[in-house]
Amino acid sequence: MIKTLYPSPLTPHPSPPLRLSQSQLNRLAACPRKFQHTDLEQLAAPSEPDQQERQTQGTRFHLLMQQWLLGLPVEALVQEDPQLQSWFDAFIAVAPKILTLGDDRTIWGQSEHSRTLAFEGYLLTVVYDLLLANGQQAQILDWKTYPRPQNPRYLLQNWQTRLYPFVLAETSDYDPDHIAMIYWFFESGEQAPEARRFSNAYDRSQHEQTRKDLTHLLAQLTGWLEHYQSGEPFPQVPVESKECDRCSFAIRCDRVTLQDHVSQTQSDPANVSLPKLADIQEVSL
Ligand code: SF4
């Protein structure tokens, strides 16, 4: 009997599974229509110049950290850039604390460590800025170049905080109780550079809750995708939702008129210059 290695030209090619990152899950959870515009139709409005600048600086800092962690020289990168220098100084001040697991200095570590988990018909992808591990525990570290959010719930509910340990627990031998997700914020505004930590000790109950919530969200996505293919757009958040206030699709969605939008942004430029946490793009190297 002849085995076919490739699909016959007479049978339709199955679509490859959709890859989903934490920022896409955040968008989907915040507003399915925003996911449709951004991730299916690539309609994202161009970001403001200062937002682009922040994004570029964030990317440069991640490159700098990757280079330093590989033992490569970084002087040339920081010398001409006071902002990078300031963040890097903040990192160096706490590096001995960051780069250990408790008292254990014999650890394994890798920067820009990526993993993929096939889950409910999708490929969930994560990229850890730094993964530290020993025989007993693992820590996922993430560098942030914007100030730490005042409200810790923003981070606890963020899909990055939930997805990153979930994927590690599902693709390794580490028990959820032995995984931690740690953010380091290197931007401290006007103050002297200071790294600020936000840690979430993961556990079995969070893991199972994440599995449940992911399963539910992805089942919804499957349904919305099916309807979308027959011409029905993804659902919008309710009209009174604050989600629309700073959304770049507010005009497209008839949530604000062009005239209102112009007068809002003129009276408060922060309306266009400060993105919501969920809208801050992942830094890709
Ligand atoms: S304007 Fe509101 S409904 Fe439209 S995509 Fe943005 S958040 Fe969703």
Boltz pocket constraint, residues with backbone or C-beta under 6 A from the ligand:
constraints:
  - pocket:
      binder: B
      contacts: [[A, 30], [A, 31], [A, 32], [A, 33], [A, 34], [A, 37], [A, 235], [A, 236], [A, 237], [A, 243], [A, 244], [A, 247], [A, 248], [A, 249], [A, 250], [A, 251], [A, 253], [A, 255]]
      max_distance: 6.0
